[in-house]
Amino acid sequence: MAPLTAQPISTAIAPPVVTPAAVAARHAGAQPHAWGVALPGITSSFPAAGKQLALTFDACGGAGNSLDQALIDLLIAEQVPATLFLNKRWIDADPARVQWLAANPLFEIASHGVAHKPLSVTGRAAYNIAGTVSAEEAVHEVWANHERITELTGKPPRFFRAGTAHYDDVAVAIVNELGETPLGFTVNADFGATASAAQVQRAMSAATPGGIVLAHLHRPKSGTAAGMAVAIPALRAAGFSFVHL
């Protein structure tokens, strides 16, 4: 029998667990100094290996809670990966739809918040949509949907995009501290799903390597699917490829 030897005792200290309540308390009463869609800490592009683009699609929820099936069918037929930013209202309207999307490796599920609010600690609005009014509400806007997506898909979301894609600098810090990456965009492809197919094509034609494209998947009567049906093959013909973030 081999002699017993003493085993070294680890003196490493486990990193502290960041809790939503602690993040909210840390930023309670903080006053922001910046506001917009492109602030330090927001990812709006990525280091591309060649002519790469990342497509992202928001599902904002609210009245209708539809799915642009033609757009999803196009992405599947063309084998185009995409990151889908789902609002909790849209998720709760049809959880099985979310699980169906999450089961396809083409699609990564990300968070578009709980109530589709601009992420603020003062209630600042964008496009006449009132933002979250405190650090506590901003944390809830991020974390409650983080938990919902994790529950449904088995994978916590890596990325968060605020309603309207607007943040203040305190809110950006909150998202990062909660372990998600606040995402912006490089190309606004469909202007909140109000653009025509021709407008979507024109916006996509201006894409550059490392760009993050923002469009929408919850309005089947928009020009998004028809515009993408022309833009995606044209970009591929120009040497672009599509990648996950």
C-alpha positions in Angstrom: 0.0 0.0 0.0 1.4 3.3 -1.0 2.2 5.7 1.9 -0.3 8.5 2.4 1.0 11.9 1.5 -0.3 15.2 2.7 -2.3 17.1 0.0 -1.7 20.9 -0.3 -4.6 23.0 0.9 -5.7 25.5 -1.6 -5.7 29.1 -0.4 -7.4 30.4 -3.5 -10.4 32.6 -2.8 -13.5 32.0 -4.9 -14.6 35.1 -6.8 -17.6 36.8 -5.2 -21.0 35.9 -6.6 -22.6 39.0 -8.3 -26.3 39.1 -7.5 -28.9 41.3 -9.2 -29.8 42.9 -5.8 -26.1 43.8 -5.2 -25.8 45.4 -8.7 -29.0 47.4 -8.1 -27.7 48.6 -4.7 -24.3 49.5 -6.1 -25.9 51.9 -8.6 -28.8 53.2 -6.6 -29.0 56.9 -6.9 -26.2 57.1 -9.5 -26.6 60.0 -12.0 -25.8 59.2 -15.7 -23.6 61.4 -17.8 -24.2 60.0 -21.3 -27.1 58.7 -23.3 -27.5 57.1 -26.7 -27.0 54.0 -28.9 -23.2 54.1 -29.1 -21.5 54.5 -25.7 -18.3 53.0 -24.2 -19.2 49.5 -23.1 -21.7 48.9 -25.9 -20.6 46.5 -28.6 -21.6 47.9 -32.0 -19.1 46.0 -34.2 -16.7 43.1 -34.0 -13.2 42.2 -35.2 -14.0 40.5 -38.5 -11.9 37.8 -40.1 -12.4 39.0 -43.7 -15.7 40.2 -45.0 -17.9 39.0 -42.1 -21.3 40.3 -41.0 -23.4 39.5 -37.9 -27.2 39.6 -38.4 -29.3 40.3 -35.4 -33.1 40.4 -35.3 -35.3 41.8 -32.5 -38.7 40.6 -31.4 -40.2 43.4 -29.5 -43.4 42.0 -28.2 -46.6 43.9 -27.5 -49.7 43.8 -29.6 -49.7 41.0 -32.1 -46.6 39.2 -31.0 -46.2 37.8 -34.5 -43.4 35.9 -36.1 -42.1 36.7 -39.6 -42.1 33.1 -40.7 -40.9 34.1 -44.2 -37.8 35.7 -42.7 -37.0 32.7 -40.5 -37.6 30.3 -43.5 -35.2 32.5 -45.5 -32.5 32.3 -42.9 -32.9 28.5 -42.7 -32.9 28.0 -46.4 -29.9 30.2 -46.9 -28.2 28.7 -43.8 -27.6 32.2 -42.4 -26.7 32.3 -38.6 -28.3 35.0 -36.6 -28.7 36.3 -33.1 -32.4 36.7 -32.1 -33.1 39.3 -29.4 -36.4 38.3 -27.8 -38.5 40.5 -25.5 -40.1 38.7 -22.5 -43.6 39.7 -23.7 -42.9 38.0 -27.1 -41.5 35.0 -25.3 -44.4 34.6 -22.9 -46.9 34.9 -25.8 -45.7 31.5 -27.2 -42.9 29.8 -25.3 -42.9 26.8 -27.6 -42.0 29.1 -30.5 -38.9 30.2 -28.6 -37.9 26.6 -27.9 -38.3 25.8 -31.6 -36.0 28.6 -32.6 -33.5 27.8 -29.9 -33.3 24.2 -31.0 -31.9 25.4 -34.4 -28.1 25.9 -34.2 -28.4 28.7 -36.7 -30.0 30.8 -34.0 -28.6 32.2 -30.8 -31.2 33.5 -28.4 -30.4 36.8 -26.7 -32.4 39.2 -24.5 -34.4 42.2 -25.6 -35.5 42.9 -22.0 -38.8 42.5 -20.1 -41.0 45.4 -21.2 -39.0 46.8 -24.2 -37.9 49.9 -22.3 -34.9 52.1 -23.1 -32.4 51.2 -20.3 -32.0 54.1 -18.0 -31.8 54.9 -14.3 -33.8 58.1 -14.6 -36.8 57.2 -16.9 -35.3 58.8 -20.0 -37.3 58.1 -23.1 -36.5 57.3 -26.7 -39.0 57.4 -29.5 -41.6 58.4 -26.9 -41.1 55.1 -25.0 -40.3 55.8 -21.3 -37.2 54.2 -20.0 -36.6 52.3 -16.8 -36.7 54.8 -13.9 -34.1 53.4 -11.4 -31.2 51.1 -11.1 -33.5 48.5 -9.6 -35.9 48.7 -12.5 -33.0 48.5 -15.0 -31.7 45.4 -13.3 -35.2 43.8 -13.5 -35.5 44.7 -17.2 -32.3 42.7 -17.8 -32.4 40.0 -15.2 -36.0 38.8 -15.3 -35.6 38.0 -19.0 -32.2 36.5 -18.4 -33.9 34.0 -16.1 -36.8 33.4 -18.5 -34.6 32.6 -21.4 -32.4 30.4 -19.3 -35.4 28.5 -18.0 -36.8 27.9 -21.5 -33.6 27.1 -23.5 -31.2 25.8 -20.9 -28.7 28.5 -21.9 -28.3 31.9 -20.4 -28.2 34.7 -22.9 -24.8 36.3 -23.6 -26.1 39.5 -25.2 -28.7 42.2 -24.2 -30.2 44.9 -26.4 -32.4 47.5 -24.7 -35.7 48.5 -26.1 -35.0 51.1 -28.8 -31.3 50.2 -28.3 -30.9 53.3 -26.1 -28.9 53.2 -22.8 -27.4 55.6 -20.4 -23.9 55.0 -19.1 -25.0 53.7 -15.7 -27.3 51.2 -17.4 -24.5 50.0 -19.6 -22.5 49.3 -16.5 -25.4 47.4 -15.0 -25.7 45.1 -18.0 -22.0 44.3 -18.0 -22.0 43.6 -14.3 -24.9 41.2 -14.7 -22.8 39.2 -17.1 -24.4 40.1 -20.4 -22.9 42.2 -23.2 -24.9 45.3 -24.1 -25.3 45.3 -27.9 -25.7 48.1 -30.3 -25.6 48.0 -34.1 -23.7 49.2 -37.1 -26.5 48.9 -39.7 -30.1 49.8 -39.0 -31.6 47.7 -41.7 -35.4 48.1 -41.4 -35.9 51.1 -39.2 -38.0 49.3 -36.6 -39.7 47.1 -39.2 -41.1 50.2 -41.0 -38.8 50.0 -44.0 -39.8 48.8 -47.5 -38.0 45.9 -49.1 -36.1 48.4 -51.3 -35.0 50.4 -48.2 -33.8 47.2 -46.5 -31.8 46.4 -49.6 -30.2 49.8 -49.7 -29.3 49.7 -46.0 -27.8 46.3 -46.3 -25.7 47.3 -49.3 -23.9 49.8 -47.1 -22.7 47.1 -44.7 -19.0 46.8 -44.0 -16.9 43.9 -42.5 -17.4 43.6 -38.8 -20.8 45.2 -38.9 -23.7 44.2 -36.7 -27.0 44.4 -38.6 -30.2 45.3 -36.7 -33.6 44.2 -38.1 -36.8 42.7 -36.7 -38.5 39.4 -36.8 -41.9 40.1 -35.3 -43.7 42.0 -38.1 -44.5 39.7 -41.0 -46.2 42.5 -43.0 -43.0 44.6 -43.1 -40.4 44.7 -45.9 -37.8 43.0 -43.9 -38.0 39.4 -45.3 -38.4 40.5 -48.9 -35.5 43.0 -48.5 -33.2 40.4 -46.9 -34.1 37.8 -49.6 -32.4 40.1 -52.1 -29.7 41.5 -49.8 -28.3 38.3 -48.5 -27.4 36.7 -51.9 -26.1 40.0 -53.1 -23.7 40.3 -50.1 -22.6 36.7 -50.5 -21.9 37.4 -54.2 -19.8 40.3 -53.0 -17.7 38.0 -50.8 -19.4 38.5 -47.5 -20.2 35.7 -45.0 -22.5 35.7 -42.0 -21.4 34.7 -38.6 -22.6 34.6 -35.0 -21.4 37.3 -32.7 
